[in-house]
Amino acid sequence: MNDTRSAADQPSTDAILLRQPRDGVPDVVEDEEALARACAALAGGTGAIAVDTERASGYRYWPKAYLIQLRRDGAGTHLIDPIALAGKLEPLRAVLNDCEWVLHAASQDLPCLTELGLRPPKLFDTELAARLAGYQRVGLGTMVEQLLGYRLEKGHGAADWSTRPLPQAWLSYAALDVELLLPLRDKLATELAGQGKLDWAEQEFAAVLAAPPPAPHPEPWRRTSGIHKIRSPRALAVVRALWQARDELARNRDRAPNRILPDKAIVAAALSNPRTVDELRALDVFGGKRQRSLSTLWMRHIEQARRLPPDELPNPSQPSEGPPPPSRWADRHPEAAARLTAARSALAELSEQHRVPVENLLLPELVRRLCWEPPAETDADSIARLLTGWGARPWQVELTALPLSRALRAKTD
């Protein structure tokens, strides 16, 4: 999407840098007495509650919340340690599960909060709202700078939040993440209303809240970075064996898999096909102190993969229930490729007209499904019913059904 905004979509040159929360950094709530005080304060506040979490992605296996940040008008900011309070969060549920939440990129935080029994009846996602309002750069820091004139202190988002005690600088960073979420929500809501998109946003927020957990990937080992270099079924079996062994070890130790064994090491082992532990240790990564202690384990799984009968080897072609990648359409299904080109062109026009990213107008997966195997009837009503059945929101169907119908019918004719 072309940037149709002027100064409103550009970083402010005189934004005020926020180094500390306005009311100071609150103490971390880590016992039942402190939790009761925090919940009483939150219950006495007004309006929506700003919510954020800090996880330990890249350090831990399980994507749990290691810190919960909350802020409400009239209640201040509260930092909750859900690890110290495991099994004792019922007072927090009574407060949070009864009011609107404001989050930035809600789909990242909701799963770990749901695991703790925390679930909002309604939410406002400032990142999603910014996309619908036509902003291209929708990170929290960028939006706060553009719309509120403040710059947030950076530096600890990728830290290991399972660390205890948490450093004071990290706590300041965490508190600042919810410091301005509520005024940001108000700004975006006003802008969406002015563009006639507030109802669109509310439909999107409801969809985020209602979305089920993603289905597990049938063969998650195929997501190993660099696996495209592997061609033979036997080498793929090595990738699968090492990935599964690593995953079990990482799960048991609650360590991020790539900290147990990097993907590039798995691919290197599959490509080089070592025959002994010494040959394995000669490869990059496997020769390090940590990997030397595990090299016998890795070698055992490599040997098991090497001994598999042919009918137990993985298929080099990744199984797929949907259409193939669009790059293959021109050769395999030229008519579908032409339909996809026409549909994408129609959606690009809508994107420009309404200042909404194409992927927010309609999920690319739905566009591909529609173009690969269109319904027998391609009138607008039939397309609308199909998109609705696939989970498209009413505002998306209203905008896209007719242009997609025209694109499909033009190519079919």
C-alpha positions in Angstrom: 0.0 0.0 0.0 1.3 3.4 -0.9 1.8 5.8 2.0 -1.0 8.3 1.6 -0.4 10.0 4.9 1.5 13.3 5.4 3.2 14.4 8.6 0.7 12.4 10.7 2.4 9.1 9.6 5.9 10.3 10.2 7.9 10.2 13.5 7.9 13.4 15.4 11.2 15.2 15.5 10.4 16.9 18.8 8.9 13.9 20.6 9.5 13.8 24.4 11.6 10.8 25.5 10.0 8.9 28.4 12.7 7.3 30.5 10.6 6.6 33.6 6.8 6.0 34.2 5.0 9.2 35.3 4.3 7.8 38.8 7.6 5.9 39.1 8.2 2.2 38.8 5.8 0.2 41.0 6.9 -2.7 43.1 6.3 -6.1 41.6 3.2 -7.8 43.0 4.4 -11.2 44.1 2.4 -12.2 47.1 -1.3 -12.5 47.9 -1.5 -9.5 50.2 0.0 -7.2 47.5 -2.2 -8.8 44.9 -5.3 -7.9 47.0 -4.2 -4.3 47.2 -3.5 -4.1 43.4 -6.9 -5.7 42.6 -8.7 -3.3 44.9 -7.0 -0.3 43.2 -7.9 -1.7 39.7 -11.5 -2.3 40.7 -11.7 1.3 41.9 -10.4 2.7 38.6 -12.6 3.6 35.6 -12.8 2.6 32.0 -10.7 0.0 30.1 -7.6 -1.6 31.4 -4.3 -1.5 29.5 -2.7 -4.9 29.5 0.7 -6.2 28.4 2.8 -9.2 29.1 6.5 -10.1 29.0 7.5 -13.6 28.0 10.9 -15.3 27.5 10.7 -16.1 23.8 14.1 -17.3 22.6 15.0 -18.5 26.1 12.2 -20.8 27.3 10.2 -23.6 25.6 6.8 -22.7 27.0 5.4 -19.3 25.9 4.1 -18.4 29.4 3.8 -14.9 30.8 6.6 -14.0 33.3 5.2 -10.5 34.0 1.8 -8.9 33.5 1.6 -5.1 33.2 -1.8 -3.4 34.0 -2.9 0.2 34.0 -6.3 1.8 34.5 -7.4 5.4 34.9 -7.6 6.2 38.6 -5.7 3.0 39.5 -2.2 3.6 38.3 0.2 0.9 36.9 0.6 -2.6 38.5 3.3 -5.2 37.7 2.1 -8.7 38.5 4.5 -11.7 38.8 2.3 -14.7 37.7 5.1 -17.2 38.5 5.3 -16.2 42.1 1.5 -16.1 42.3 0.8 -19.4 40.4 -2.6 -20.8 41.4 -3.5 -17.6 43.3 -4.7 -15.3 40.6 -8.5 -15.6 41.3 -8.7 -12.0 42.6 -7.2 -10.7 39.4 -9.6 -12.7 37.3 -12.5 -11.2 39.1 -11.3 -7.7 38.1 -9.8 -8.3 34.6 -12.4 -10.7 33.2 -15.2 -8.1 33.7 -14.0 -5.1 31.6 -12.5 -4.1 28.3 -8.8 -4.7 27.7 -6.5 -2.5 25.6 -3.6 -4.4 24.1 -1.0 -3.8 21.3 -0.9 -6.9 19.1 -3.4 -8.8 21.2 -2.9 -12.2 19.5 0.6 -12.3 21.0 -0.5 -11.8 24.6 -3.9 -13.5 24.7 -2.7 -17.1 24.6 -0.4 -16.8 27.7 -3.1 -14.8 29.6 -5.8 -17.4 28.7 -3.6 -20.1 30.1 -3.8 -18.2 33.4 -7.6 -18.0 33.3 -7.5 -14.3 32.3 -9.9 -13.5 29.4 -11.6 -10.2 28.5 -15.2 -9.9 27.5 -14.1 -7.2 25.0 -10.8 -5.8 23.7 -9.3 -3.0 21.7 -6.1 -3.8 19.8 -4.1 -0.7 19.1 -1.9 -2.4 16.5 -4.8 -3.7 14.5 -6.6 -0.4 14.9 -3.6 1.4 13.4 -3.5 -0.9 10.4 -7.2 -0.3 9.7 -6.6 3.4 10.1 -4.1 3.3 7.3 -0.8 3.5 9.1 2.1 1.5 7.7 4.4 1.5 10.7 2.3 0.2 13.6 4.8 -0.7 16.3 3.9 0.6 19.7 6.8 3.0 19.9 6.1 4.4 16.5 2.4 4.9 17.1 3.0 6.6 20.5 5.5 8.9 18.9 3.2 9.7 15.9 0.0 10.2 17.8 1.0 11.3 21.3 4.3 13.0 20.8 6.3 10.7 23.2 9.2 8.3 22.6 9.4 5.2 24.7 12.7 4.0 26.2 13.8 0.8 24.3 16.1 -2.0 24.9 14.6 -5.0 26.9 11.8 -6.5 24.8 13.9 -9.5 23.8 15.3 -10.0 27.3 15.0 -13.3 29.4 12.0 -12.3 31.5 12.2 -15.5 33.4 15.1 -13.9 35.2 14.6 -13.4 38.9 14.8 -10.8 40.4 13.9 -8.7 37.4 16.3 -5.7 37.0 14.9 -2.3 37.8 15.6 -1.0 34.3 13.5 -3.9 32.8 10.6 -3.1 35.2 10.7 0.6 34.0 10.6 -0.6 30.4 7.7 -2.9 31.2 5.7 -0.2 33.0 6.2 2.2 30.1 4.6 -0.3 27.7 1.2 0.3 29.3 1.8 4.0 30.3 0.3 5.4 27.1 -1.9 2.6 25.8 -5.2 4.1 27.0 -4.7 7.6 25.4 -3.4 5.8 22.3 -6.6 3.8 22.2 -8.7 7.0 22.4 -6.8 8.7 19.6 -7.1 5.7 17.3 -10.8 5.2 18.1 -11.5 8.8 17.2 -9.6 8.5 14.0 -11.3 5.2 13.0 -14.7 6.8 13.8 -13.8 9.8 11.6 -12.9 7.4 8.7 -16.1 5.3 9.2 -14.0 2.3 10.2 -14.8 1.9 13.9 -17.3 -0.8 13.2 -14.7 -2.6 11.1 -12.3 -2.5 13.9 -14.8 -3.8 16.4 -15.6 -6.7 14.1 -11.9 -7.5 13.9 -11.4 -7.3 17.7 -14.3 -9.7 18.2 -12.7 -12.1 15.7 -9.4 -12.0 17.5 -11.2 -12.7 20.8 -13.2 -15.6 19.3 -10.4 -17.2 17.4 -9.6 -20.8 18.5 -6.0 -21.8 19.2 -4.1 -22.5 16.0 -4.2 -26.2 15.0 -0.9 -28.0 15.6 1.2 -28.4 12.5 1.0 -32.0 11.3 4.8 -32.1 10.7 6.4 -29.2 12.7 9.9 -30.4 11.9 9.4 -29.3 8.3 9.6 -25.7 9.6 13.3 -26.1 10.4 15.1 -23.1 9.0 17.2 -24.1 5.9 15.3 -27.4 5.2 14.9 -26.3 1.6 18.5 -27.4 1.1 17.6 -31.0 1.9 16.4 -33.0 -1.1 16.7 -36.7 -0.3 14.2 -38.6 1.9 17.0 -40.1 4.0 18.4 -36.7 4.8 15.0 -35.4 5.7 14.7 -38.4 8.1 17.8 -37.1 9.8 16.3 -33.6 10.1 13.1 -35.1 11.5 15.0 -37.3 14.0 17.2 -34.5 15.3 14.3 -32.1 15.5 12.1 -34.5 17.5 15.0 -35.3 19.9 15.8 -31.7 20.4 12.1 -30.8 20.9 11.8 -33.5 23.6 14.9 -32.3 25.4 13.9 -28.6 25.1 10.4 -29.4 26.5 11.8 -31.3 29.5 14.3 -28.6 30.3 12.0 -25.7 29.4 14.6 -24.3 27.1 14.1 -22.7 23.7 14.9 -25.4 21.1 17.4 -23.3 19.2 19.4 -22.9 22.5 19.6 -26.7 22.7 20.6 -27.2 19.1 20.4 -24.5 16.3 18.4 -25.3 13.2 21.6 -24.7 11.1 23.3 -27.5 13.0 20.4 -29.9 12.2 20.6 -29.1 8.5 24.4 -29.3 8.5 24.2 -32.8 10.0 21.7 -33.9 7.5 23.8 -32.6 4.6 27.1 -34.0 5.7 25.8 -37.4 6.9 28.4 -38.1 9.6 29.2 -41.7 10.4 30.9 -41.3 13.8 30.7 -39.1 16.8 34.0 -37.6 15.9 32.8 -36.7 12.4 29.7 -35.1 13.9 31.9 -33.1 16.4 34.0 -31.8 13.4 30.9 -29.9 12.2 30.4 -26.3 13.3 28.3 -26.0 16.5 28.6 -29.7 17.3 32.2 -29.1 18.4 31.3 -26.7 21.2 31.5 -27.7 24.8 27.7 -27.9 25.3 27.2 -29.9 22.1 30.1 -32.3 22.8 28.3 -33.5 25.9 25.2 -34.2 23.8 26.9 -35.5 20.6 26.4 -39.2 21.5 22.6 -38.5 21.8 22.5 -36.7 18.5 24.5 -39.4 16.8 22.2 -42.1 18.1 19.2 -40.4 16.4 21.1 -39.9 13.2 21.9 -43.6 13.1 18.3 -44.5 13.8 17.2 -42.3 10.8 19.8 -44.0 8.7 18.4 -47.4 9.4 14.8 -46.6 8.7 13.2 -48.8 6.0 12.2 -46.9 2.8 8.5 -46.9 3.5 9.1 -45.0 6.8 11.1 -42.2 5.2 9.4 -38.7 4.9 8.0 -37.6 1.6 10.2 -34.9 0.0 7.1 -33.0 -0.9 5.5 -31.4 2.1 1.8 -32.5 2.4 -0.7 -29.7 1.9 -4.4 -29.6 2.1 -4.7 -26.3 0.3 -3.6 -24.9 -3.0 0.2 -25.1 -3.8 2.3 -22.0 -3.5 1.2 -19.3 -6.1 4.7 -19.5 -7.7 3.7 -22.9 -9.1 0.3 -21.9 -10.4 1.3 -20.7 -13.9 2.6 -24.2 -14.8 0.1 -26.3 -12.9 -3.1 -24.3 -13.3 -2.8 -21.3 -15.7 -6.5 -20.4 -15.4 -6.2 -20.2 -11.6 -3.0 -18.1 -11.9 -4.9 -15.7 -14.1 -7.8 -15.5 -11.6 -5.3 -14.8 -8.8 -3.7 -12.0 -10.7 -7.0 -10.4 -11.4 -8.2 -10.9 -7.8 -5.0 -9.4 -6.4 -5.4 -6.4 -8.7 -8.9 -5.8 -7.5 -7.9 -6.0 -3.9 -5.0 -3.7 -4.5 -7.4 -1.0 -5.8 -9.6 -1.5 -2.7 -6.5 -1.2 -0.5 -5.6 2.1 -2.0 -9.1 3.4 -1.9 -9.8 2.6 1.7 -6.2 2.8 3.0 -6.3 -0.6 4.5 -3.5 -3.2 3.9 -4.5 -5.9 1.4 -3.9 -8.7 4.0 -6.4 -7.0 6.3 -9.0 -6.6 3.6 -9.1 -10.4 3.2 -6.7 -13.1 4.3 -4.4 -14.1 1.5 -5.2 -17.8 2.2 -8.9 -17.1 1.4 -8.1 -15.4 -1.8 -5.9 -18.3 -2.9 -8.6 -20.9 -2.1 -11.2 -18.8 -4.0 -9.0 -18.5 -7.1 -7.7 -22.0 -7.1 -11.1 -23.6 -7.1 -13.9 -21.0 -7.5 -17.5 -22.0 -6.9 -19.8 -22.9 -9.8 -21.6 -19.6 -9.4 -19.3 -16.5 -9.2 -21.9 -13.8 -8.8 -21.4 -11.5 -5.8 -23.9 -13.1 -3.6 -22.4 -16.6 -4.0 -18.9 -15.2 -3.3 -20.2 -13.4 -0.3 -21.8 -16.6 1.1 -18.5 -18.5 0.5 -16.3 -15.9 2.2 -18.7 -15.7 5.1 -18.5 -19.5 5.5 -14.8 -19.2 5.6 -14.8 -16.7 8.4 -14.5 -13.4 6.7 -16.0 -10.5 8.6 -19.1 -8.7 7.4 -17.2 -5.5 6.5 -14.7 -7.6 4.5 -17.4 -9.4 2.6 -19.2 -6.2 1.9 -16.1 -4.6 0.4 -14.6 -7.5 -1.5 -17.4 -9.8 -2.7 -18.4 -7.7 -5.8 -14.9 -6.8 -7.0 -13.8 -10.4 -6.6 -16.8 -11.6 -8.4 -16.1 -9.3 -11.3 -12.4 -10.4 -11.4 -13.3 -14.1 -11.4 -16.0 -13.7 -14.0 -13.8 -11.7 -16.3 -11.1 -14.3 -16.3 -13.6 -17.2 -16.6 -15.3 -15.5 -19.6 
